[in-house]
């Protein structure tokens, strides 16, 4: 057999073995002493992950160190807590507790009606001195009250029958509406007419306002009675008469359409319904 030269052929490498030049290595920059790790092969991807994680860890450490250096030395003790509390105290708004109230002193104010002014004292003449002396003011007196309906008047005729009452009516002469200021009492001509109450005769004669022959008796306290359209007058002005005394005879003088007695009652110059006083 011919012997083969030890250098004549290249031996086939055993399975699983690779030449040193066929397996490139990756050196970790962060750790120069890191052992060489193959970049390829069955564990290549796992080794890449380990290398990346190591790089990120180192970067995080460096970032933390730089941040701490710029921030300066860390305060010790309770400084941060005190500083935070003081800042909060300055910036926090002031709030009143729930239910708090603000009150002010207010003086009591009262009002009362001003007193009425006193009347000026009246002056009286002092005899022989020529000077007027003050006189106490007289107490106010009540005005004379008009006669009350209780002061009744009597009937001016022996027989009373009302032909036309007091109030608005149609005039028997003009036909227009008018206020009838008295009572028209049924009376034949020359029938006796009597005083309705005691008093003084203040009118006795011809009336220019349609009453014809007219008599007015003043009973006092603003109360008067009148007798109109008389045929004759049997009294005079100023005569004092008593209730029931004959004054005249009924007739139809003046604005009249027939014999009757127009009887009126006046209170303070105003005609009122005579039926309220009889």
ABEGO torsion letter per residue (X at the ends): XBBBBAAABBBBBBBGBBBAAABBBBBBAABAABBBBBABEAAAAAAAAAAAAAAAAAAAAAAAAAAAAAAEBBBBEAAAAAAAAAAAAAABBBBBBBGBBBBBBBBBBBBBBBBBBBBBBBBBBBBGAGBBBBBBBBBBBBBBBBBBAABBBBBABABBBBABBBEBBBBAAAGBBBBBABBBBBBBBGBBBBBABBEBBABBEBBAAGAEBBBBBBAEGGBBBBBBGBABBABBBGBBBBBGBBABBBBABEBBAEBBBBBBBBBGGBBBBAAAAX
